[in-house]
Amino acid sequence: MNEAMIENGFATVGTGTWLVGAAQPTAVLGNSVPRSLKGWLVPDRSKLHLVEVKGTAHCGMANHPFLTQISCAVPITVVSSKLLVASAAARKGGRLLRIIPFSFRHAICVTECAQDWVVLATQSRTTRVSLAEEQLLTMRVESAVAWTTKPPTGFCPRLRLSDILIPKRREPNLMLHFYGPGIVWMEGSNAS
């Protein structure tokens, strides 16, 4: 089984090596061996790992019940905490996307995928927005799921010097700017 079969809130994959999110797979009919991501600097190591499956693996998250499968015909960037399962060959790298300039605080851990497909798990349904050349999309930080555009930039209408040097919490008006051309997947924002 090369594709994931999505049914009843689970993504089911067969024998092979898979890139899975934290605490995945939920259940394995057969045998599985977890492996960590190898490399010197791997920012998404805490969010993702590899698993070798002999049999059938079921991946699902109770607090993220909506699943979206995206084909990686073109390279896409995925928020690592929302990646549920992908083929091991899909991952091309990971990095931290800094929202506040010059600060790693509140950075988003992202994974770059350039082959096969990925299945994402979100708290609400996702929608796909196509951006034309030079078109701008502004969205809340927690709504970002995946994108094929250039890396987004952080925007805050009122950012003080103390927010850059000593950020205590995420600024409530912090947004992301996505610039076209490309496609952006987003989910509903969360009031927390």
C-alpha positions in Angstrom: 0.0 0.0 0.0 1.8 3.1 -1.2 -1.0 5.6 -0.5 -2.6 6.3 2.8 -6.2 5.2 3.1 -8.2 7.8 5.1 -11.3 6.4 6.8 -13.1 7.1 10.1 -10.5 9.7 11.3 -7.5 7.4 10.7 -4.9 7.3 8.0 -4.0 3.7 7.3 -0.7 2.7 5.7 0.9 -0.7 4.9 4.3 -2.2 5.1 7.2 0.3 4.6 9.0 3.1 6.3 6.9 6.1 7.2 7.4 9.6 8.5 4.9 10.0 11.4 4.0 12.6 14.0 4.7 12.4 17.7 2.8 9.5 19.4 2.1 7.8 16.1 1.1 5.3 14.9 -1.9 4.8 17.1 -2.1 1.1 16.5 -0.2 -1.4 14.3 -1.6 -4.7 13.1 1.7 -6.5 12.8 5.1 -5.2 13.9 6.7 -1.7 14.0 10.1 -0.3 14.9 10.5 3.4 15.6 13.6 5.2 14.4 14.7 8.8 15.1 15.5 11.3 12.3 19.2 11.3 11.7 21.3 14.4 11.1 23.3 17.0 12.9 20.8 19.8 13.0 17.2 18.4 12.8 14.8 21.0 14.2 11.7 18.8 13.6 13.2 15.8 15.4 10.9 16.4 18.5 7.8 16.6 16.3 8.4 13.7 13.9 10.1 10.3 13.7 10.4 7.4 11.3 8.7 4.0 11.8 9.3 0.8 9.9 6.0 -1.1 9.7 5.5 -4.8 8.8 1.8 -5.0 8.5 -0.7 -2.2 8.8 -0.4 1.0 10.8 -3.3 3.2 11.8 -2.5 6.9 12.5 -4.9 9.3 14.1 -5.1 12.1 16.7 -8.0 12.6 19.1 -7.5 16.3 19.4 -6.9 16.8 15.6 -9.7 14.7 14.0 -9.8 16.3 10.5 -7.4 14.7 8.0 -6.2 16.2 4.7 -4.1 14.4 2.2 -1.9 16.6 -0.1 0.1 15.5 -3.1 3.6 16.7 -3.1 3.8 17.2 -6.9 5.6 20.5 -6.1 7.7 21.1 -2.9 5.5 22.1 0.0 6.3 23.3 3.5 4.2 21.7 6.3 3.8 22.8 10.0 5.5 19.8 11.6 3.1 19.5 14.5 0.2 19.0 12.0 1.9 16.3 9.9 0.3 12.9 10.7 1.9 10.5 8.2 3.9 10.7 5.0 6.3 8.4 3.1 9.8 8.6 4.4 11.1 9.8 1.1 8.8 12.8 1.2 10.9 14.7 3.8 13.6 16.9 2.4 14.5 18.8 5.5 13.2 20.8 8.5 13.7 24.2 9.9 12.5 26.8 12.3 10.5 29.6 10.8 11.1 32.7 12.9 7.9 34.8 13.3 9.5 37.6 15.4 12.7 38.9 13.6 15.9 37.9 15.3 14.1 35.7 17.9 13.7 31.9 18.1 10.9 32.3 20.7 7.6 31.3 19.2 9.3 30.0 16.0 7.2 27.5 14.0 8.9 24.2 13.3 8.3 23.3 9.6 9.1 20.3 7.5 9.8 20.5 3.8 8.3 17.7 1.6 9.0 17.3 -2.1 7.8 13.9 -3.1 4.8 11.6 -2.9 2.1 12.8 -0.4 1.5 13.9 3.2 -1.5 13.5 5.5 -2.1 16.4 7.9 -4.2 16.3 11.0 -5.9 19.5 12.1 -8.5 20.7 14.7 -10.9 21.9 12.0 -11.4 21.5 8.3 -8.8 22.9 6.0 -9.3 25.1 3.0 -7.0 25.7 0.1 -6.3 29.2 -1.1 -4.5 29.8 -4.5 -2.5 33.0 -4.7 -1.7 34.7 -8.0 1.6 36.5 -8.7 2.2 39.4 -6.2 -1.1 38.5 -4.3 -1.0 38.8 -0.5 -2.7 36.6 2.1 -2.6 37.5 5.8 -3.6 34.9 8.3 -3.3 34.1 12.0 -0.2 32.1 13.0 -2.1 29.1 14.5 -4.2 28.8 11.2 -1.2 28.0 9.0 -1.1 24.3 7.9 1.0 24.1 4.7 2.1 26.2 1.8 3.9 26.2 -1.6 4.8 29.9 -1.5 8.0 31.6 -0.4 8.4 31.5 3.4 5.9 33.8 5.1 6.9 36.8 7.1 5.6 37.8 10.5 3.6 41.0 10.9 2.5 42.7 14.0 0.9 46.2 14.0 2.5 47.0 17.4 5.8 45.3 18.0 8.0 46.9 20.7 11.7 46.5 21.2 11.1 44.5 24.4 9.0 42.0 22.4 12.0 41.3 20.2 14.6 41.2 23.0 12.6 39.6 25.8 9.4 38.0 24.4 7.3 36.7 27.2 4.3 35.6 25.2 3.1 35.6 21.6 1.7 39.0 20.6 -2.1 38.5 20.1 -2.1 40.5 16.9 0.8 38.6 15.3 -0.1 37.5 11.7 1.7 35.8 8.8 2.0 37.4 5.4 2.1 34.9 2.4 3.1 36.2 -1.0 2.0 34.6 -4.3 2.3 32.7 -6.5 1.5 29.5 -4.7 -1.1 27.6 -2.6 -1.7 28.0 1.1 -3.7 25.5 3.2 -5.3 26.9 6.4 -7.6 25.8 9.2 -9.9 27.7 11.5 -8.3 29.8 14.2 -8.4 28.8 17.8 -9.4 31.1 20.6 -6.9 30.3 23.4 
